């Protein structure tokens, strides 16, 4: 009943190399390699040792295989800065989060995906078309997480132990998934969410080749900026040569960071190069480079809250963990800061 792929998945999710697992479990690297390659199964005693070392019950190592999320299928914002080990750990966690959502879908009817593929359009054109399709007009997006969930995107929290791996997204069986770093400011999370939406809209048909990563990232950033701060609406707000105080008022209105607002004004030629540098320097001096003083409260999940705290029907983290053969603490990582901690 031992499943070699489950052993590898359990190991990768912790960021363990074979050598590290050998140290923790007392099983040699060569033997572990044989187990993961399916050359031979471990004895019952060894299986218990491995399960203890990997913080999973034995039943986890006997579950059916799950197709892992491949690096080529996911859009990473900082792929070049992350080691392969850390990237694989995040992807392994994401693979298990897919099972979490499958458990939810066994009991609840989730929204049908409605993400258009607009890979032939420029980012600003694509963002305008998506806004039109979703009847958003040129108003500020009230809540990016709620919007994405309503359009069929499954939103989860990524492994916070690896802050060098930023938000990412991918499709699985026609369903879009976005993983966010929910330890960031509310403004940064909104931009990350819009950035990943840009990838889904513009790059869903593309292989995530590292050689074209910079181009894709620039396009997703342009999409996010246009989607959150539509051109015609920003231009109508009389923001030409805007002062720092005007920028701060505008960033609160659009629910974006002060730096993102400043960049958008410069992008729309509402700030000259000199004005742009001057505003950036002032904002940096006030602490807006690393944080967002007076910013918004980070967004939470409406879908997961209903699923996990519903009055009539719900599935708790403990129940989901039992069906996945994982600990409740690990399941809570998938929804960290997206729902109350007691789920």
N, C-alpha and C positions, 0 to 999 in steps of 0.2 A: 504493500500500500504506500510505501515511501515514494514521494514525488521529487526527483532531482531538481526540477525547475523551482520548486517551492523553497528548497534549501538555498539556492542562489538568490532568489528574491528576498528571502529573510535576511541573508547576509548583506546584500547590497543596500537595503533600506537603512541599515545602521552605519553604512560607510565603511564596512569591514573589508579588508583584503583577506585572502586566504590565510596569509601569515598571521594576521590579527585574530581571526577566528580560531586558528590552531592554538594560539597562546591562551585564549579564553576558554576553549573547550577541552584542551589536552589531546586533540586528535591531530595527527600530522597533516601538513599541507598536501602531501602526495595522496594520502587517503581521502582528504576532503575533495581533491580534484577528481578522484575516481567516483566519489558519490555524486558530485555535481554533473559529471559527464555521463552518469548512468551506467558506469562499468560494473558497479556492484552496490548493493544496498547496505546501509549500516545495520548492525545488530540492534536489538531492542534497547540494550543498555546505552549504546552509543547514540542512538536516536534521542534518548532522554537527555544525554549530555549536550547534544547539539541544540535541542529545544531550549534548555536552560540557558545556554550561552547566548542564544539569540532572542531571549525573552518572549518566546511564543510557546503555546502548548504543543504537544506532539501532534495533535490533530491538524495543526496548521501545515505541518510538513507532509501531510497525507491528503491534502485537498487537491481538487482538480487543477490543472494548469490554467494560468491566465496569460493571455498574450501581453508581453511587456510593452510599455510605451517606449518606442525607439527614439533615439536622439534625433534622427532625421525627420521625425514627425512632429517634433515640438519646436516652438519658436522661443528661444531663450534670449532675454535681453542682454545678459552679460556672459554669454557662452564662452567667449574668448578668455575671460578672467577666471572661470571656474575650472578646477581640475576634473579629469574624467571621473575620478572616484566620487567627488561631491555631486557632480551632475548625475551619475548613475544612482546615487542615493536618493536624490530628489525624484528621479523617474520611477524608481522602485516604489517609493511612497505614493506617487501618483497612480501607479498601476493598482495598488491596493485601494486607493480612494475610488477607483472605478468600481470595484466590488461593493464599496459602501453605497454608491449611487444605485447599483443594481439591486441591492437590498431594499433601498427606498422605493425603487420603481416596481418592485414586487408587490408593494402595498399601496402605493399612491400613483395617481395619474399626473405626470409632470408635463409642463408646457411643451408643445411640439416646436422643434427648432425652426426659426425664421431668420436665418442669417444669409443675406444675398452674397453671391460670388461676383465681384466686380473687378477682376484682375486686369481688365483692359483699360481701366480708367485711372486718371491721376488721383492721388490721395484726397485732394480737396473736392474734386468732382464726386468721388465715391462717398465721402462723408455727407455731402449735400443730398445725394440720392438716398442714402440710408435714412437720414432725417426725414426726407419727404415720404419715404415708404412707411416709416413708423409714425407719421403724423406728429412730429415733434416741433414743427415750425422752426423759429429761430430763438426759442426760449432756452434758458439754462436747463440742463438735465437735472431734475430734482434728486435722483438717486441712481447712480450708474449700476450698482449691484442689482437693484430691483428691476431696472430696465433689461439688463442682460438675462436675468432669470425669466422674466416674462416672455422673452424672445427665444427661450429654450436652451440657453447656455447654462451648463452646470458649473457653478462657482464654488471653489474650495480654497482652503488656506494651504500654502506650501510649507515645506519643512523649514521652520525658522532657524534651525541650527546652522543653515548655510546661507548667510546673508549676501554672499557673492553670487548666488544664483537668484536672479530676480524673477518677476512674474513671467509666466509662460502659458501657452495654449496649444491645443491640438484637437483634431477630430478623431472620434472612435465610433465606427458604425453609423456615421452620419450625424452624430451628436457632438456639439462643440463643448469643450471644457476649458475653463480658465482658472489658473491657480495664482492667487495673489499673496504677496507678503503683507500680512495684516498687522505687522508691527510698525508700519510707516504712518505718516500723517494722513489725515483724511483726504487732503488735496492730492497727495502723491498716489494714493490708492486709486482715486478716481481717474487720474491720468494713466496709470498703469492699466486699468480696466479698459479705457478707451483705446490705448495702444494695442492691447491684445485683440480687441474687437477689430482694429485695423488689420492685424495679421489674418484674422479669420476671413475678413471681407476681401482683402487684396492678395493673400498668399495661400489660400486653402488648397490650391492645385499644385503648389510648388514643393519640391524637396528642400528641406531646410539646410542647404549646403553652406558650410561655414565660409566659403569663398565669396558668397553674395550676402553675407550677414549684414554688413554695414549699409548696403543699399536698402535691404528690407527694413532695417531698424529706422533708417531715415524716413522711409515711406510711412511706416506705422506711426512714428512721431508726428509727421505732418498730418496724417489722418486724425490722430487724437486731438491735436491742437485745433484743427478745423471743426471737428465734431463737437468739442466742448465750447469753443468760442467761434461761432459761425461768422464769416467775414462781413456780411451785410449788417448784421446786428451790432457787431463791435464798431464798425465804421459809423453807424448811426448814433453812437453814444458820445460823439464829439471828444474823442480821445487824442486828437493830434497834439503833439508836444505835451502829453500828459505829465503832470507832476507826480512825485512819489505817492502823495496822498490820494490823488485820483486813481492811480494804479491800484492802491490798496482797496479803495471802494469797489473798483471793477472786479478785482480778484474775488472779493466776497460775493458779489452778484453772480459771477459765473462759477463760483466754487472751485477755483483753481489756485495754484500757488502764485505768489506775487512774481516769482521769477518766470513762471510759465506765461503769465499775463503780459509781462514786459517783453518777453520774446515774441509773443503773438503781435503786439503793437509794432514792434520793429519789423516783423515779417510782413506786415500790412503797410509798411512805409508810413506809419503814424508817428514813429520816433526816428529821428536821424541816428546815424551811427554814434555821434557824440552824445546825444540825449540818451540813447540806449545804454552806453557805457556808464554814464553818470548815474542813471537810475539803478543800474545793477550794483554799482559801488556803494551807493547809499543803502540799498536793501541789504547788501552783504554786511555792512557796518551795523545794521540793526538786527542782525541774526537770522535773516531770511534765507541765507545760503544753505544752512544746515537744518533749519526748523521752519515752522510756520506760526509765528506768534499771532495769537488771536484767531487761529484757524478754525475749521469746522470739525465737528465730531466725526470720526471714521464711520463709514456706512456699514450696515449689517445686512444679513440675509433675511428676506421675507419668506422665501421658500423653505429654507431649513428651519426657521423658527416655527412655521406652521407644521412641518413634518415632525419636529422633535418636541414641540410644546402644545400641539393641538388639543382642544378640549374633548373632541370626540374620538379621534384616532391619532396615534403618535408612535414613533419608534425612538426610544432613548438611546444614548450612546452605549449604555450597558447592554441593551438588547441587540443593537447592531454589532457590538463587539463579540457577543456570544455566537451570532450567526457567521461571523467572519473568522472566528478563532483568534481574536486579537484582544488586547487589553482595552478597557474603556478609555484609558488615558491616551492610547494611540489613536483611537477613533476620534477623540476630542481634538486632536491635532488637525484633523481634516476640516474642522469647523471653528478653529481658534479665532476668537474675536468676531466671528460672523454670527454667533448665537451666544446666549448667556453661558457662563462657564459650567453651570450645574447640569447641562444637558446630558 
